[in-house]
Structure formats: structure tokens, C-alpha cells
């Protein structure tokens, strides 16, 4: 550390802050320190000595880009965390939730976390949190992507699953529509046409849009003609507002695919309030295979977020080997067909 400080022209304390508490150092100064360290082949202080002495390494960190309450309000997020917790408990580890906000304090929360590895809820490839995790030299698993060199990634094939969902829900539709997760970190709600999935930075959103586009083209629709109403968050209240915004355009929607069962259930409620005379004839589809969605006649992509959380934990804990493919199992449950059988 002394050599790095001399090369960067700063004090040893400033050099140390650049690695462990970056919010206390100006961006230009931190870059100068990191550049000096890179030239010297120094990857930063390994906190394991301090953490091993305190026993702090016997915990996993869950890095969450959503608000903290999302874990407790969204049933599938709860299932995912439950799977992680189960494996941590079985291995004698604790679980630390590390919420991130998108500002420069995120890196400090990551580097100061007393954990032995990380599970990251899906984020964008340019998220500075990923760089901060890399600096800790701890094992990391990203759920849903992006695929980052040196990190494991798990999840389902969202593009294939989304195509299968839309092919089922949009069959014979005259006016299909999409309810989408936020497109980027700005999280702006709105109605879009002809979105290029390749321009969407959130990998799960991008892959599901790509699958919906694949289905549209297979069924003979013009992707540009299908409205995509974007929710400002993953919460059901925002999804409901997104669907109400769509119905306010007088678009005669008759089949909707959403990116979660929670969104699809919100769409069901919104359509019931804005188009009560025809909402029962509108086909709905979502993701996660929840019993509530099935009970409402919503077709869904079933997947076990609990099993995926458990597998992510086992990889981060070194129990399972690394994973570099999103090939977890999924299945399509056609609720409309089941109701007619």
C-alpha cells in the first residue's frame, strides 16, 4: 500500500480509502490510486485477514438493486431469498442483504460488507457494483445476468420462455400487448412501440422482450404495432398504472403478456376496473407460475426461484461448481386450456 500511495502522490490513508471507503475520496484521486495500483500489479488489500479474525466471512451478501422492502413484498423475490437462506443455514452461514441505490456510495457498501461471497440480483453490465465486487476478490453469482467474466450466472432461458408464453397467450389475438419491467435505470413509465431489445440494458427485460418479439414475428404481427406499456418498477401498483395508461389509449387489447405474475395479476385488476364488461375475455400471461395467477386463469412460465436462490448460494459457498449458462428448468402452464379441460 505504501508503494501505491507514493506512486499516486497521496497519503497511505488516502490510498487505503480509495479501496475500502471510496466515497471519502474524490473520483479523480481514486482513479489515480487505482491506476497506480494496476501499474504495480497490486489488486488492493484483501479484507479476509480482518474478517477471518472476527468470523465475519461466514456470511453471504445478497446485492439487491431494488428497494429493501421489495424482498418482503414480492413473493418470488421472497422465494429466491428463502432458497439462499436455506443453504446458508445448512452451511452455518449468515445472510446479509446489501441494497444498492445507484450512487457512488454503493461501492463502499460492497467493499466493507463482512461477507465471504455475493449473490447479485439481476443488474446491468455497466453497474459499478460489479466492479466493486470484483475488487473484493470474493466469489459472486449473478441471477438472471448479465454474464460477466469471472462471475457465475444462473437463471432460465428468458428469451425462449417469453416466446413460448406469447405464442400461447397471443394465439388468435387481434390486439396483443406487453406489460414490461423498467427498461433502464431511469425507470420511466410509458407506452412504446418497436423497442429494440438489444438497446435495453437490463438483461432479463431485454431477453423477455426479444422472446415476445420472436413470437410476434412468428405469428405474423408487426412488432412495431404491439404496444409495450412499461412499469416504473416491479411493484404491482406501478404495473396497474401502466395497464390503465394503455387502456386509456382506447387500444382494444385482447391479450396481454407480462414479465411477472405480479404484473399479470395487476393487469387483471386494472382491466377489471377499466373494462369490466370485457376483462374476462382478455387473455393474460406472466412469469413465475404462482397459484394465485393460475386461479385467475393467467397462463404462466413456471420456475422455482427458491431452487435458483439455493443453487446460487451453493455456487457462492463453493459447494457447487461455477455456472456460466442460464439453463435452469422452466415450464409453461396454460391456465385457459386447463380451465376448458
C-alpha positions in Angstrom: 0.0 0.0 0.0 2.9 2.4 0.7 4.3 1.9 -2.8 0.9 2.6 -4.3 0.5 5.8 -2.2 3.9 7.0 -3.3 3.2 6.3 -7.0 -0.1 8.1 -6.8 1.3 11.0 -4.8 -1.2 10.6 -1.9 -1.0 9.6 1.7 -1.3 6.0 2.7 -4.6 6.7 4.4 -6.0 8.2 1.1 -4.8 5.2 -0.8 -6.5 2.9 1.7 -9.7 4.9 1.5 -9.6 4.6 -2.3 -10.0 0.8 -1.9 -12.1 0.5 1.2 -14.1 3.7 1.5 -14.3 5.3 -2.0 -17.0 7.7 -1.0 -14.3 9.6 1.1 -12.1 10.2 -1.9 -12.6 12.4 -5.0 -13.2 10.4 -8.2 -10.1 11.7 -9.8 -7.9 10.8 -6.8 -9.4 7.3 -6.6 -8.7 6.8 -10.3 -5.1 7.9 -9.8 -4.7 5.5 -6.9 -6.3 2.6 -8.8 -4.2 3.3 -11.9 -1.0 3.3 -9.8 -2.1 0.1 -8.1 -2.7 -1.5 -11.5 0.7 -0.5 -12.8 2.3 -2.0 -9.8 0.3 -5.2 -10.0 -1.5 -4.5 -6.7 -5.2 -5.6 -6.6 -6.0 -4.0 -3.3 -5.9 -5.1 0.3 -7.6 -8.4 0.9 -10.0 -7.9 3.9 -10.0 -11.6 4.7 -7.5 -11.2 7.5 -9.6 -8.8 9.5 -12.8 -10.7 8.6 -11.4 -14.1 9.5 -10.3 -12.8 12.9 -13.9 -11.6 13.6 -15.6 -14.5 12.0 -17.3 -12.1 9.5 -16.6 -14.2 6.5 -19.3 -16.8 7.5 -22.0 -14.9 5.7 -23.2 -14.3 2.1 -24.1 -10.9 0.8 -27.2 -10.5 -1.3 -26.8 -7.5 -3.5 -30.2 -6.0 -4.3 -30.8 -3.2 -6.8 -34.4 -2.9 -5.7 -35.7 -1.2 -2.6 -35.2 -3.3 0.5 -38.9 -3.8 1.1 -39.1 -5.5 -2.4 -37.7 -8.6 -0.8 -40.7 -8.9 1.5 -43.4 -7.6 -0.8 -42.7 -9.6 -4.0 -43.5 -13.3 -3.5 -40.9 -14.6 -6.0 -38.2 -12.4 -4.6 -39.0 -13.8 -1.2 -38.8 -17.3 -2.6 -35.4 -16.5 -4.1 -34.1 -15.2 -0.8 -35.6 -18.2 1.0 -33.6 -20.5 -1.1 -30.4 -18.6 -0.3 -31.2 -18.6 3.4 -31.8 -22.3 3.4 -28.4 -23.1 2.0 -26.7 -20.5 4.3 -28.4 -22.1 7.3 -27.3 -25.6 6.3 -23.7 -24.4 5.9 -23.6 -22.4 9.1 -23.5 -19.1 7.3 -25.5 -15.9 7.8 -27.1 -13.8 5.1 -26.5 -10.0 4.7 -28.8 -8.0 2.4 -26.8 -5.2 0.7 -29.3 -2.8 -1.0 -27.8 -0.6 -3.7 -29.1 2.8 -4.8 -27.1 3.5 -8.0 -24.9 6.2 -6.4 -21.2 6.3 -5.6 -21.8 5.0 -2.0 -22.7 1.6 -3.4 -19.1 0.6 -3.9 -18.3 1.3 -0.2 -21.2 -0.8 0.9 -19.9 -3.7 -1.2 -16.2 -3.4 -0.2 -17.0 -3.0 3.5 -19.5 -5.9 3.7 -18.3 -8.6 6.0 -19.2 -11.4 3.7 -17.4 -14.3 2.1 -19.2 -14.1 -1.3 -22.0 -12.4 -3.1 -25.3 -13.3 -4.9 -26.4 -10.4 -7.1 -30.0 -9.8 -8.2 -30.0 -9.1 -11.9 -28.4 -5.8 -12.9 -26.8 -4.0 -15.9 -23.4 -4.8 -17.3 -22.1 -1.3 -16.5 -23.3 -1.4 -12.9 -20.3 -0.1 -10.8 -21.4 -2.6 -8.1 -20.0 -5.4 -10.2 -16.6 -3.7 -10.4 -16.7 -3.2 -6.6 -17.4 -6.9 -6.1 -14.5 -7.9 -8.4 -12.2 -5.7 -6.3 -13.1 -7.8 -3.2 -11.9 -11.0 -4.9 -14.9 -12.8 -3.4 -16.9 -15.4 -5.4 -20.0 -14.0 -7.0 -23.1 -15.3 -8.7 -25.4 -13.1 -10.8 -29.0 -14.2 -11.1 -30.6 -13.5 -14.5 -27.5 -11.8 -15.9 -25.6 -10.1 -17.2 -22.8 -12.6 -17.9 -19.6 -11.2 -16.6 -16.2 -12.7 -16.9 -15.2 -14.3 -13.6 -18.7 -14.4 -12.2 -21.1 -17.3 -12.3 -24.6 -16.7 -13.8 -27.8 -18.7 -13.3 -31.4 -18.3 -14.4 -33.8 -19.6 -17.0 -33.6 -19.0 -20.8 -35.8 -15.9 -20.6 -36.0 -15.4 -24.4 -37.2 -19.0 -25.1 -39.7 -18.9 -22.2 -41.1 -15.5 -23.3 -41.6 -16.7 -26.8 -43.4 -19.8 -25.6 -45.6 -17.6 -23.3 -46.5 -15.2 -26.1 -47.2 -17.9 -28.6 -49.8 -19.4 -26.2 -51.4 -16.1 -25.0 -51.4 -14.3 -28.3 -52.7 -17.1 -30.4 -55.7 -15.8 -32.5 -55.3 -12.3 -30.8 -56.4 -9.2 -32.7 -54.7 -6.7 -30.4 -51.8 -8.1 -28.3 -49.9 -6.1 -25.8 -46.9 -6.3 -23.4 -46.5 -5.1 -19.8 -42.8 -4.6 -19.2 -40.4 -4.2 -16.3 -38.4 -0.9 -16.4 -36.2 -0.6 -19.5 -33.3 1.1 -17.8 -32.1 2.8 -14.6 -34.2 5.9 -15.3 -37.3 3.7 -14.7 -39.6 5.9 -16.7 -43.1 4.6 -17.3 -44.6 5.0 -20.7 -46.0 3.3 -23.8 -43.6 2.3 -26.5 -43.7 0.7 -30.0 -41.0 -1.2 -31.8 -38.5 -1.4 -28.9 -35.2 -2.9 -30.0 -34.4 -5.4 -27.2 -30.7 -5.1 -27.9 -30.8 -1.5 -26.6 -32.3 -2.4 -23.2 -29.6 -2.7 -20.6 -31.5 -4.9 -18.1 -30.8 -8.4 -19.3 -34.0 -10.1 -18.0 -36.1 -7.3 -19.6 -34.2 -7.4 -22.8 -34.4 -11.2 -23.2 -38.1 -11.3 -22.5 -38.8 -8.5 -24.9 -36.7 -10.4 -27.5 -38.8 -13.5 -26.9 -42.0 -11.6 -27.3 -40.7 -10.1 -30.5 -39.8 -13.6 -31.8 -43.4 -14.7 -31.1 -44.9 -11.7 -32.7 -42.9 -12.3 -35.9 -43.7 -16.0 -35.9 -47.5 -15.2 -35.6 -47.3 -12.7 -38.4 -47.6 -9.5 -36.3 -45.5 -6.4 -36.9 -43.5 -5.9 -33.6 -43.9 -2.1 -34.2 -47.7 -2.4 -33.9 -47.7 -4.0 -30.5 -47.8 -1.6 -27.6 -45.3 -2.2 -24.7 -46.5 -0.4 -21.6 -43.6 0.0 -19.3 -43.9 0.0 -15.5 -41.7 2.3 -13.5 -40.9 -0.5 -11.0 -41.6 -4.2 -10.5 -44.3 -3.4 -7.9 -47.9 -4.3 -8.7 -49.2 -0.8 -8.1 -47.0 0.6 -10.8 -47.9 -2.3 -13.2 -51.6 -1.4 -12.6 -50.9 2.2 -13.5 -49.1 1.0 -16.7 -52.1 -1.1 -17.8 -54.5 1.8 -17.0 -52.4 4.0 -19.2 -52.7 1.5 -22.0 -56.5 1.2 -21.7 -56.8 5.0 -21.7 -55.4 5.0 -25.3 -58.5 3.1 -26.4 -56.3 0.3 -27.8 -58.7 -2.7 -27.9 -56.3 -5.0 -26.1 -57.4 -8.7 -26.0 -54.2 -10.5 -25.0 -51.5 -9.3 -22.6 -48.2 -10.9 -21.7 -46.4 -9.5 -18.6 -42.9 -10.1 -17.2 -44.1 -11.5 -13.9 -47.3 -13.0 -12.4 -47.4 -10.0 -10.1 -47.7 -7.7 -13.2 -50.2 -10.0 -14.8 -52.4 -10.1 -11.7 -52.2 -6.3 -11.5 -53.3 -6.2 -15.2 -56.2 -8.4 -14.3 -57.3 -5.9 -11.6 -56.7 -2.9 -13.8 -58.7 -4.3 -16.7 -61.5 -5.3 -14.3 -61.8 -1.7 -13.2 -61.4 0.0 -16.6 -63.1 -2.6 -18.9 -65.4 -4.6 -16.6 -67.6 -5.7 -19.5 -64.9 -7.4 -21.4 -62.0 -8.1 -19.0 -62.9 -11.8 -18.6 -62.3 -12.3 -22.3 -58.8 -10.8 -22.3 -56.1 -13.5 -22.1 -53.2 -12.9 -19.7 -49.8 -14.4 -19.3 -47.0 -13.9 -16.8 -43.9 -15.4 -15.3 -43.2 -17.5 -12.1 -46.1 -20.0 -12.0 -47.9 -18.7 -8.9 -51.0 -20.4 -7.7 -52.8 -17.1 -7.5 -52.2 -16.4 -11.1 -53.4 -19.9 -12.1 -56.5 -19.3 -10.0 -57.3 -16.2 -12.1 -56.8 -18.0 -15.3 -53.4 -16.5 -16.1 -51.1 -18.6 -18.2 -47.6 -18.5 -16.7 -44.0 -19.6 -17.1 -43.3 -21.8 -14.1 -39.9 -21.6 -12.5 -38.6 -22.2 -9.0 -37.0 -19.0 -7.7 -36.4 -20.8 -4.4 -34.4 -23.5 -6.2 -32.5 -20.9 -8.1 -31.6 -19.0 -5.0 -30.4 -22.2 -3.3 -28.2 -23.0 -6.3 -26.8 -19.5 -6.4 -25.9 -19.9 -2.7 -24.3 -23.3 -3.2 -22.1 -21.9 -6.0 -21.1 -18.8 -4.0 -20.3 -21.1 -1.0 -18.2 -23.3 -3.2 -20.4 -26.4 -2.7 -21.4 -26.5 -6.4 -19.1 -25.7 -9.3 -19.4 -22.5 -11.3 -22.2 -21.9 -13.8 -21.9 -19.9 -17.0 -25.3 -20.6 -18.6 -28.9 -19.6 -17.9 -30.4 -23.1 -18.3 -32.5 -23.6 -15.1 -35.7 -25.5 -15.8 -39.0 -23.8 -16.7 -42.4 -24.9 -17.9 -45.5 -23.3 -19.5 -48.8 -23.7 -17.6 -51.7 -22.8 -19.8 -54.4 -21.8 -17.4 -57.0 -21.1 -20.1 -56.6 -24.6 -21.5 -56.7 -26.2 -18.1 -60.0 -24.4 -17.4 -61.6 -25.8 -20.5 -60.5 -29.4 -19.9 
